Every structure is written in structure tokens, then in C-alpha cells.
């Protein structure tokens, strides 16, 4: 039984929209996450550290931030999702907004007219709380990298560089991105893009949902406690969406996910804002032409 089937049994029938959020009668997000976590625990047991040996040879790297593969024979980069508030962006950085919020009167939290602090912070009671990887809310829409590049004049990715914290330099002139834009996650995909990526991988794998897979998690996401015994899990694509809620993993998504037959491999580097997918040309073309994920080729990082 897949995670979706289990969710429907426990949480009732649901509808899922393009950004990956559920809705409908009987829809219970809490039940979904509990079910997904239980499924991940049951279906993704630990595997031998030696499973990464071929990745080490393939990437010629120690995998500290993830094993970055070459083209196999093709590759594309999935740009991590950004979102924009319906009123934004605003002429105030997140740092300035946080300072004003913490120094202000908690009974009158409206710093920018019409903008609720709950739309800015993951948890207004802890303004430093990390993002959860979920859609930021009904007042936000997906902001494409290509759209932001046209608006700012910055390239989607500067030549010779990879998507990361140095991207869109014009937005960092004040030291921080403006309030109203929820920037890309670093070192992990958000849930909607992870789910869609799993679906595309399933469509382009000969064994479909029964494709055996392995997932590697960098020690940097494991409290940096063990650099010798690499953290690997084994499972199937049918259950890969559940990895997002694995209760024993710090990162939402693994640093590497690859097919047991080594036909494709993805890498979400701990320091980057994009995930590289290396594999057959039809898989890469499907990513580039998909209407949900945003993917590009980087000629200097094939």
C-alpha cells in the first residue's frame, strides 16, 4: 500500500492541488504526517554504508555535502521553490522586519499594513524557527526563478556558479532578501517539489513504483556525529514521498537518492538551492518540460 492509499484509509478521501497541499472532506493533515512518518520508518530501513562506494567513485568526492554525479548521460538542475506574498515584495528586509517585530508592541504586531506576522514567520512565537518545507500559506503563490530573474536583471544562475546563497545579488543589497519573498530552501527540496520529482522518477523508471532505491543523508544533517559510517536507507519509489516525514532524519529530503540499477541519481547538496538529477535523456527532458517543477540545464555543470 502506498502512502497516498494509507492516507486515504486513515484520513479520508482527499484532493491534492498543484502545490502538494491536500483538501477535501475528511482531510486531516495531522493524520497524513503521522501515517507518512510511520510508513517511512517501516519501509526505509538502514542499509550498509558501503552502498555509497560507487557514488564515491562516480563523484570522485567524499560526499560530505552530497555526492554530485556527472551526467548519466544527461542531467538537469531542479531549482528549489520560491514563493511570493500577494502584497509583496516589500521595501524591508527580513532582518529589519524581525527587529521591528521583536521591539514592537506584541498587541499591535502590524508592521507593514495588511501583512500578518504569521505570513512572515514559520512560528511568530519563535522568529528564528526554521521553515517546515511546506507551502507558506494561501496568500503566497509560486515565484519562478525565471520570473524573478526577468524582474531583477540577475541571471537564474551566474555563469560558472551553482544556485546558492549568492544567487540574485540585487536582492541582497540590503544584506537580506525582502519581506514578501520566501526564498529557496538550502540543502533540501520542499514537499511539493519532492513529491513531483518522485512522480517523474517513477514514470521514467522501468520498474515504476517498484523501483528499488537507496537514500544517503550527509552527516552534516545528522548532527555531524559520524563521518565514517555513512547514513544510508533502502526502499522503493512507491514509498519515497514518505521519506519527507521520516522521524529520524534531520533533513526533509536525502542528499542523494538513486535507483538500485544506477540508471539515475539525484543530489541535493547541503549548501545549494537546487537539486541535480542525472539520468537518461527522456527523464531529463520530462523535468525540463514539467509545469510544476522548475528545471534548467547548466552547461558549466552538466
Secondary structure, 3 states (H helix, E strand, C coil): CCHHHHHHHHHCCCEECCCCCEECCCCCHHHHHHHHHHHHHHHCEEECHHHHHHHHHHHCCCCCCCCCCCCCCEEEEEECCEEEECCCCCCCEHHHHHHHHHHCCCCCCCCCCCCCHHHCCCCCCCCCCCCCCCCCCCCEEEECHHHHHHHHCCCCCCCCCCCCCCCCHHHHCCCCCECCEECCCCCCCCHHHHHHHHHHHHHCCCCHHHCEEEEEECHHHCCCCCCCCCEEEEEEHHHHHHHHHCCCCCCCCCCEEEECCCCCEEEECCCCCEEEEEECHHHHHHHHCCCCCEEECCHHHC
